[in-house]
Amino acid sequence: MTSHQVQLFLLDVTLIVVLARGLGVLAGRVGQPPVVGEIIAGILLGPTLMDGRISDALFPAEVRSSLTGVADIGLALFMFAVGLEADAGALRGRGRLAVGAVVGANAVPFALGVGLGFYLLRTHPVRGASPTAFVVFVALTISVTAFPVLARIIESRGLFATTLGGLALATAAMVDVVAWAELAVVQALIGGGAALWRTALFVLYGAGLFLIVRPLLHRLMRAEWSRRLPTAWTFPVVMAGALLSGAATEAMGMHFILGSFLFGMAMPRTGSAASHADLSDGVGRLTSVLLPVYFVVAGLQIDLTSLSISSIWQFGAILLVAVAGKVGGTYLGLRTQGMPARPSMAIAALMNTRGLTGPIVVGVGLEMGLFDGELYSLMVVMMLITTLMTDPLLSLTFRGSVEVPGSVRGDGESARRRVTARP
């Protein structure tokens, strides 16, 4: 990079961090999660305003490549944090209620998303990829839930120690795990003749992380707890492991976020709560600076001025399927297992939030050539609106008190430890 490009790069990072943080604070003032402000910052700095003259001046091509590298590091570390939080064992002991919630929150919107995928395929034909992969990916974007944002909403409302909060966190964690597994399936489908080998290699790699790497990580953390190892060692070793794991899956032909996510899932869940909290806090501080860069880089590909009347109709269909599938599916899944109406609706509203995780999934679809620019823009706006809807829906549900049957108890402290510490 030339001296001028270095100056512009540093200026861009400063602008991104300040604008994202400022809009994030404003979002918090109106009861919205900070990610809403970060996504809006990306759209404002993109080609939507002034025919792209702002984005072209601030983010020329030679600087965008450097920003993309920074964004990828932030994204890899964030996905590690999601894997660290998403404890698939959290549903143990929660009975049929939890099963109903997971099935309703994932299977119903996924099924409706398949139908939506066939509808969108008529106007957004894929080139160089399987139509089946496109349809499955649309279903994935409809069924995803943003676990970290959901956790922050539960934290802000003081619901961690409640049955409702514990069940919502456990359900969202499992839906997250299923979503990334579905993404791996889509990437395997795109692999064509190499799909079987790619899938087998990915499964073997995941097994190696849990069977070999996880015990080594446990020893490392146990050595730190007993002070046989300086406390400064664990964090850089774990961060390096998360990045190397992402590099490994990228080398397999799978997306690097899957490797970082698997590494987070493989982290030991037993041991010092303080060590886990410190690890989560450290990752959160890094991603609070790096992740907004990802949203702005993604926003540079969103041009809302190019949308036509037909795009508005398509957006209406996307939004309708997304809300009806996620809210309706979760509500019905809980009601069929005997949960009262109001707490069922409260959890359904929480599961509808897609900020953070949703735009990341859609961005992967754009990279893989499954989504064109128009559909990518429509999906990101849908993710933004469904996230904006969460707090108002909860406010309507929480008029008065919401009691949940005591057959399923939430572990507030363990849930608190699974929240990404993003300021």
N, C-alpha and C positions, 0 to 999 in steps of 0.2 A: 504494500500500500504506500502511496505517496504521502508526503507530509499533509497535503490538503485533505486527502481521504481519511487520514488518521484524525485530523481535527473534526471533520464532519461526522465520523463514526462516534467519537466521544460526545460530540454535541447531540447526536441522535439518541444515544443511550440516556444522557441526562434528561433530554426532553421527554422521552418515553417514561422514565421512572417518575418524574415530577408530575406529568399529566395523568398517568395511570393512578398514582397515589392520590392526587387531588380529586379526580373523578370518583375514585373508590371511596374516599371520605364523604363526598357528597352523596353517593349512593347509600352509604351507611346512615346518613342523616335522615333519609326518607325511608329507612327500614329495609333497604335492599343489601344483599351481600356485595362486598367490594369488587368481585369479579365482574359485576354488571358495568361498573365504571371502567374497568380495564378493557372490556370488549368494546364499549362505546369509544374509548380512546383510540383503539385500533381502527374503527370505522371512520372516525373524524380525521385521522391522519392519512387515510387511504384515498383512492381516486374519486370517492363520492362527492367531495367538496371541490369546487372550482375546476372541474374537469380534469382532476389529477395533477394540476400544476403544483400544488403544495407537496404532494408525495414525490413528484419527479424532482423537485428542487431539493428536498430534504433527504430523499432516499434514492440516489442514483444507483444504477445496477451494480457498480463495483463496491459500493458500501452495503448494499442489501445482502450480498453473499456473506460478508462478515457478520452482519446482524443475524442472518439465518443460522450461522454456526453457534453464536451465543444463545439464540432461541432454542436450538436443539439440545444444548447442555442443560438449560433450564427445564426443558420438557422432560428430559431423561431423569433428572433429579426429582421432578414433581411426580413422575410415574413411579419412581422408587417409593416415594412417600405414600402414594395411594396404595401400593402393594403392602407397605408396612402397616397401614391402617386397616386394610380390608382383610380382617381375620375371618376366613371361611368357617372356622369352628365356632363362631359366635352364635350360630343358630342352634347349637346343641342344647337340649333341654327345653326348647321353646315350643315343641309340640306341633300339632296340626296348624295352629295359628300362624306360625312362622312359615310353614310350607305353603299355606294358602296365600300369604303375602308375597312370597318370592314368585310363585307360579303366576299370580295375577299381575305382578309388577313387571314381569319379563315376557311370559308366554303370550299374554293377550296383546300387548302393544307390538310384539314381534310378528304375530299372525296378521294383525291389521297392517303393519308395515310392509309385509310381503305383498298384500293387495295394492298398497300405495306404490310400491316399487314397479309393479306391472303397469300401473296407470302412468307413472312418470317415464317409463321406458319408451312410450310412444313419442314423446317430445324431447327426450334426452338420450338418444341412442349412444351406446358405449362403443368406443373404437379401440381395438386391440385387447379387449378383455371380454370375459364371458358375461352374457346377459344375466345368468344365474348369480354371478358374483355381485352384479349391480343390485339386483332385487334383494339379495341377502344383506347387502350393506345398507340399503335404505331401511330395511327392517331393524338393523342394528342401531342406526341413528335415532330411530323412533323409540326404541326400548331402553336406551341408556339412561342412567341416573347419575348425577354428580355427587358422589359420596362426600367429598370434602366440603362442598357448599352446604349440603344437607346437615352435616355435622356442625358447621358453624351456625346455622340457623337454630338448631336444637340447643346449642350452647347459649346463644343470645337470649333464648326464651326460658332458660333455666330448666330444661327438660331432661338433662342427663340422668338424674337419679330416678326418673319415672319409668314405669312399664312402657308407656307409649314411646318415649325417647329411645329406650333400649331396643325395642322391637324394630323401630324405624331404622336405627343405625345398623342392626344386624341384617335386616332385609336389604338395605342399600349396599352393604358390603358384599353380600352374596350376588346381587345383581351386577355389581362391578366386576366380580370375578367371571361371571358368565359372559359379560359383554366383551372382555378381553379375549376370552376363549373363542367367542364368535368371530372376533377380528382375526385371530390366527387362522380360523377355518376359511375366511374370505381370502386371506393372502395365499393360502394353500390352493384354493380354487383358481386363482389367477396364475399360479405356477404352471398350469398346463400339465405336460407329461411328467414334470419333476415334482408335482404336487405330493405324491405319495412319499417320495424320499425326503422332501422338505418337511412334511408333517412328522415323519418318523424321527428325523434328526432333532426337530424341535421338542418332541416328547421326551426323547432320551436326554436332551440338554436339561429340560425341566426336572426330570428325575434325578439327574446328577446334582443339580443345585440343592434339592431337598435331602438327598441321601449322603452327599459328600461335603458340599460347601456349608450346609446348615450346621452340622456338628462342629466344623472348624470355627464358624462364627460364634457359636455358643462358647467354645473354649476361649476365644479372644475376649468376649465380653465378660466371661467369668474371671479371667485373669485381671481384667480392669477392676471388676467389683472387689476382688480380694487385694487390689493394689500391688499385684505382682507385675503389672504393666502400667506405664504412665498413661494418664487419662487422655493425653493428646494423641494417642495412637489410633484408637478405635474409629473415630469419625473420619479421618482421611482414608483409612483402609476400606471402610464401608462405602464411602463415596467413590473411591476408585473401582471397587467391585461393581457398583451400580452402573458406572459408565462402561466398564469392560463387558459386563453382561449385555448391555445394549449393543455394543460393537459385535459381540458374538452372534446375536440373533440377526443383526443386519447382514453379517457375512453369510448367514444361512439363507438369505433372501426374504426374511421376515423383518418387520419394522422394528427399529431399535427400542421403541417404547415397550414392546412386549418383553424384551430381555430385562430392562430396568424394573418393570413391574414384577416379573418373576423373582428377581433378586430381592425385592422388598417383601414379597410373600414368603421367601425362604428364610428371612431373618427370624431368629429364635423369639418365641413369644413368652418364654419364662425368664425369670431373673429380676434384676433391679428395675423397679418402675422408674426410678430417677434417671437411670441410664437411657431407657427408652424415651423418656420425656426430653432429655438433653439432645438425643439424636434427632428426634422429631423437630425440636426447636431449631437446631442448627440447619436442617434441611429447609425448614420454613423461612429462615432468614435469607438463605441463598435464593430460593425460588421467588421470594417477594421482590427481588431485584431482577432476576433473570426471566421469570415467566411473563411479565408484561411485555418484554421484547417479543416473545412468541406471538402474543395477541396482536401486536402492531404489525409484525411481519405478515401474519394471517390477514389482518385488515387491509393490507395493501392490495389484496386480491379481491376485495369486495367493492363492487361499484353498483350502488343502489339506483343510480340515475339511469342505468341501462335496462332496468326492468320494464316490461311491457304490461298491457292489460291482461294478457294471457298468463303472465308471471304472477299477477295478483291472484288470479283464480287458483293457480297451482299452490300458491302460498296458503290460501285459505284451506285447501284440501290437506296440505301438510300439517298445518296447525290443528285442524279439527281431528285428524287421525292421531296426532301426537298427544293431545290433551285427553281425548276420549279413551285412547288405548291405555295410557299410563294411569290416569285418575280412575277411570271406570274399571280397568282391570284390577288395580290394587284394591279398590273399594269392594268389588264383588268377591275377590279372593278372600278378604278378611270377613266379609259378611257371611259367606258360606261356611266359615269355621266358627261362627257364633259371636264375633265381636260386635258390639253395639255400633249404631250408625255414625255417631259423631266422632269417636276415636278412629273409626275406619276411614272417614273422610279426612281427618287430620293427617294420618299417615299417607293417604293417597295424594294429598296436596304436597307433602314433603317429597314424595317419590317423583313428582312431576318436574322438579328442578333439574336442569341439564347444564347450567353454566360450568365452566372449567373443563369437565370431562367431555361434554358434547362437542364443543368447537374443536377439541383435539381430534376426536374421532372423525369429524367431517373433514378436517385438514388432511388426515391420512387418506381419505377417499379422494381428495383432490390430487394428492401426490401420486396415487395409484392410477389416475386417469379414469376413475369411475364417475366422478362428478365434473361437470363443466363449471365455468365461472358463475353462470346464472344460478344453477341449482345449489352450488356451494353458498352463494349469498343468501338464498332463500332459507337454507338449512340453518345457517348461523343466526339469522334474525329469529327463526323459530325457537332456537335454543335460548336466545336472549329473552323473548317474550314469555316462554314457559317458566324461566327463572324469575322474571318480574311478577308472575302470577302467584308465586308460592306464598309470599307474606300476606297479601290480601286474602287469599283463600284460608290461610291459617287464622287470620284475625276474625273472619266470619265464623269459623268453627269453634274458636276459643272464647266465644262470648259466654261468660260464666266459667264453670269448671268442666273438665272432660275427664271422666273416670274410665279406667281400663280394668277389666277383670284381672284379679290377682293370680290367675293360673300361669301367667307368664311374667316373670320379674326381670326388669332391666338392670344390668350391672353398670351403674353410673360411673364408678371410678375407672373400670377397664375401658369403658367407652370414651372417657375423657382422655385417656392415654392414646387413643387411636386418632385423635384429631390433629391434622397437620397444623403446626404452629406458624400460621401465616398472619403477620400483623394486619 
